[in-house]
């Protein structure tokens, strides 16, 4: 699914008007009707007072339609119309229609006493929309701050007021407990810095024209149907050789769990064989924990010192738990220079590269780097905000001819050809030790089966998050372990296969 800028959304609205032969007022009705229907599912208590804060533009017009529709469904609803600029024609029309059905309306002028919605009620924020291009200031900033302090549940229409669509935000911003975003996704939805303002968010679909493909800005959200299409079918005469032999370089004294989790994930992701290169201290641990894995034992008892013949394998994963002590860094550099196989670099492999950035040039083409934000910063430098970090991520993917997978709540994947994808599976319960090692295993397990690196990254991230969601459903987020996630990979694959069949 395409992620659109504010300008692209406006162009899409216009294309919809022309394609469907409707007016802007009718399009507003269409969008707000879809929003109101979803709101009613989420908040069915009609006795709970609802206050709709409406600005003078189209976002405010949406709010007025919502107020009217909720009133017709017997909600206890009132509207506050903020007169901070002349109202648009569609906004004025919907003010009249809301009054006609009995919506209690208050006009709010700059300097008026700040309104206080009923405690325990719902506040629908339709003050400013995606066209906002500057911070909210003055009286209206005081209004936003005041409403943020009230004991109400704030629900935003499209985006919380004050939040910019395509760039960092500053100034007063509504802190929504829930955001129901209309139409196509916006980049602001994925920024970690916006989490406190968005609350839980979801997309509310309504009929729109199909946005044209834009080769200059190929930014998409991963979705179930699209990811399911990436799956490769298996055939009756396939065997373990068909599904590839992975080499995993992982583990050190005190960190063998990372190697076990990652190796198990490789096999659960469908690899035919996995050989794990580990220090001698980990041999018994690996053989007992995962008898399906084969072991190559390093000459050092506790650390990695060298990996011979990596070219014998179909793909390589390196980094989980290897540490950064000498002579491990040199062993990592030797391996990078010795293989042209598809490679996943994670954890300590990234920490080693960040301390020796000149060796980034040794990465095989189309390698997959999987940093979390701190590892990304150590590798590529600090950025001022999430949007700048995404630009740097995309630039580094091009420069290094690698896939750069940045692990956040909405993991982003940048590919060498300039594409970027955002993932929406996963949950906070996955914020526990070992889940990153599991991701390394899943992506390596897909690479070794012959998936292209960018496909392995997309499919792997989605599967990893979906397995985490299934594990959290079964066990609760607080109790989720990385091993639980790996154990639910089969269920995640099953969901993708079901979606693939439904799409055929």
Secondary structure, 3 states (H helix, E strand, C coil): CEECCHHHHHHHHHHHHHHHCCCHHHHHHHHHHHHHHHHHHHCCCCCCCEEEEECCCHHHHHHHHHHHHHHHCCCCEEEEEECCCCCCHHHHHHHHHHHHCCCEEEEECCCCCCCCCCCCCEEEEECCCCCCCCCECHHHHHHHHHHHCCCCEEEEECCCCCCCCCCCCCCECCCCCEEEEECCECHHHHCHHHHHHHCEEEEECCCCCCCCCCHHHCEEECCHHHHHCCCCCCCCCCCCCCCCEEEEECCCCCCHHHHHHHHHHHHHCCCCEEEEEECHHHHHHHHHHCCCCEEEECCCCCCCCCCCCHHHCCEEEECCCCCCCCCHHHHHHHHHHHCCCEEEECCHHHHHHHHCHHHHHHCCCCCEECCEHHHHHHHHCCCCCHHHHHHHHHHHHHHHCCEEEEECCCCEEECCCCCEEECCCCCHHHCCCCHHHHHHHHHHHHHCCCCCHHHHHHHHHHHHHHHHHHHHHHHCHHHCCHHHHHHCHHHHHHHHHHHHHHHC
